[in-house]
Amino acid sequence: MFKYRMAGQAELLALFPLGGTAYLALEIAWRGTTHWTMFFAGGVCLCALQWLEYRPMPVPVLAAVGAAGVSGVELAFGLVCTGVLHCRVWDYSREWGNLAGLVCPKYSALWYLLCLWLLATMRFVRRGLAARRPSLPEQSGSWDCRESPAA
């Protein structure tokens, strides 16, 4: 049975704004514009990818799951922006295989490549940090308080 490590609150508090800011920057670099809601989409995505990275599966499989997750987050945020906020942040209606003009296979494939790189980097960093973690010294004697000291 595998024991999964969950990211701590401090780690998530750092990852969320990092993911949000990176998502905004990526959209500005790619499309030249973004929307404030994408900060939250990016934060959710990076925290979810961090959670995925700890799963004991090959990185390409995790990247496929991650790309599907990012596409799902984009679909959800797109539906909220369109239906609730009455703004259309992006329009993929001319792309092949689009779903409601909000997600399409072309961008899901690009998300796969980005998730592949990101998850491989996260795993490399985590394993590098784990290798540098000092081990606790061996304890001589017992920590069991019920035992009486030897006479």
N, C-alpha and C positions, 0 to 999 in steps of 0.2 A: 504494500500500500504506500502510495506517495504522500508525503506531507508537503502541502503547499505553503509557501511563505506569503503572507499578505503584506502589502505595503503599509507602513505606519502612517499615522495622520500627518506627521511632519513631512514625510516624503510626498504624500499626496498634495499637501499645501504648497510644496515647491513645484511639483509636476504640473498642476493644473494651470497656473499662470504661464509657465514655460510653454506648455502645449498650446494655450490660447494665443500667446504672442507669436509663436512659430506659425500657427495656422493663418493668422492675419498677414504675417510677412510673406508666407507662401502664396496666398491669394493675391496680394498686391504685386508680387513679382510675376505671377503667372497671368493675371487678368488685368492688372492695373487698378483694381478697386476691391473693396471688401465691405462687410457690414458688421456692426458691433456684435451681432448674435454669433458670428463665427468664432469669436473669442471663446465662448462657452462650448461650442462644438469642438474646438481644438483641445480645450482642457479635458473634456470628457474622453476624447479619442486617446490622448497621451496617457491618461490614467488607466484606460482600458488596455492599451498596449503594454503598459508596465505590468498589469495583472497577468496578461497573456504570456509575457516573457518568462514567467516563473513556471509555466506548465512544462512538464517533461516530454516535449514533442519536438520534432525537427523544425528549425526556423522557417523553411519554406511552407510547411503546413500552417504554422502560426501566422505567417504573413498572409496566407489566403483567408484565414479566419479574421485577421485584423482588417484586411481590405474590405471584406464583407461587412464588418462592424462599422468601419468608417463610412462606407456607402450607406449603411442603415442610419447612422447619425446624420449624414447629409440629407437623406430623405426625410427624416423626422424634423430636422431644423427647417428644411425647405417647406414642408407642409405647414409648420407653425408660422413661418414668415409669410407664406402666401395666404393662409386661411385666417390667422389671428391678427398679424401685424399689417396685412394688406400690402405687402411689398414683395416683389419678385427679385430675390437676390441674384439668382443666375437662371439661365434658360438653356437647357440642353435638348429642347424639343426638336432640333434639327439633327441631333446625333442619332446614329443607328441604335436601336434597342433601348431607347430611353424609357424611363418610367416617370410619368407625369412631368416630363421635362426637367426633372430634378436630379436624377442619377442615370448613368449609362455605362455600358461595358468598357468603353474607351477610358473613362476616368477611373473606373474600378480597377482596370489593369495598371494604370499609373499609380493608384493607391497601393496596389500589390507591390510594385517595385519600391516605393517609398517605405512601406511597412517592412519589406524584406531587409532593406538597409538598416532601418531604425532598430528592428528587433535583433539583428545580428550584432549591431553596435552595443545595444543594451546588454546582451548576453556576454559579449566580450568584456565589457567594463565590469559587470557583476562578477564574472569568474576571476578577473584580474584582482578585484578588490578582495574577494574571498580568499585568494591565494596569499594575499599580503596580511590578512588578519592574524594577529598573534594568537597562538594557542595558550590556553590556561596551563599553568604549571601543574604537574602531578601533585596530588595531596597525599601526604604521609599521614596515616592514621584515619580514623573514621569521624564523620560528621554526625553520626547517630548519637544523640544525647542520652539514649537509654542505656548505652553501654557504660559500664563502670571502668575507670582506668585500671590498667594492670598493676598488680601489687608487687 
